[in-house]
Amino acid sequence: TEHDLALPVGVTLDRFIMRSQSAFPYATGELSQLLRDIALAGKIIDREVNKAGLVDVTGAHGTSNIQGENQQKLDVVANIRFIRALKNGGEVCAIISEEDEDILYTGNDKGKYVVAMDPLDGSSNIDVNVSIGTIFSIYRRVTPVGTPATLADFMQGGRKQVGAGYILYGSSTMLVFSTGCGVNGFTYDHSLGEFILSHKNIRCPQDGSIYSINDGYYNSYQPAVQEYLLDSRQRGYSARYIGSLVADFHRNMFKGGIYLYPPTQAEPKGKLRLLYECYPLALIAEQSGAKASDGYGDVLDIEPSALHQRTPFYVGSARMVDDITARL
Ligand code: P6P
């Protein structure tokens, strides 16, 4: 993280990427370009999200994604925009998305990277003007450059991610990511059309008093989780649950806190997806001194077995995650 600290807040994302790349003499610039492509897609989606209420882009699109959830138009738009930006950028040979059942091939078989993404998480919040977010995870492909990607490129496991992050479309739009040397946050300046370094080397407080969970499922949580919730109330913790994972995760990163999505009757393996929600946020968590667990071990150590597999997810301040995992 030393080279991250060498740059003052206020520099553009581009300058930050260039400086970071120069810290890696063997870097050939493809990952740098990929990060720029992701930032471009984020700018485009920011524009779509901010005008959503005006051009009737909100509201159900009538189709449903592979999750069987009612697909919001902005979900579709975000998915298309990200795929197009990554395809045009040329660095990515294949993509998996929450919105598509199968691997999406970009045609860039010379691309060295694959991306797993949730293009717009929290989509049920779109119509009510609540923060939503993009989550992305980057792997260097393991199959030969020049050949089509395969499932193996996506089944490398969380610790093989070369980059991960999220874009939070909130009161401001922020890009937060890590390439393994700490976590940095960039705030989108609409007047410049640039992401500006605003939060250097983000560190999550080791402890906190905010817990994020859907209390409505209390009766279907296992006893250890129910006890944890009762203790949290006893301790006078604050309950903050936005219904957008990225927004809850981001707030807890700065204020300290824990986000919990335990197994429920409806989702006995948890609701959240390993490859494009939990792995990337687990990388961000670990890179900022926080923790991410499935209740039994680090999320990053979970063996992947399917593109859209789900996992229980407990993420945030290290001491809080330790507290719940000690009970499970
Ligand atoms: P529930 C949104 O659909 C999401 O994936 C997360 O962003 C959010 O935290 C969670 O699911 C909300 O799920 O079951 O509490 O409505």
Residues whose N, C-alpha, C, O or C-beta is under 5 A from the ligand:
A	BS01	P6P	D121 G122 N214 G243 S244 L245 V246
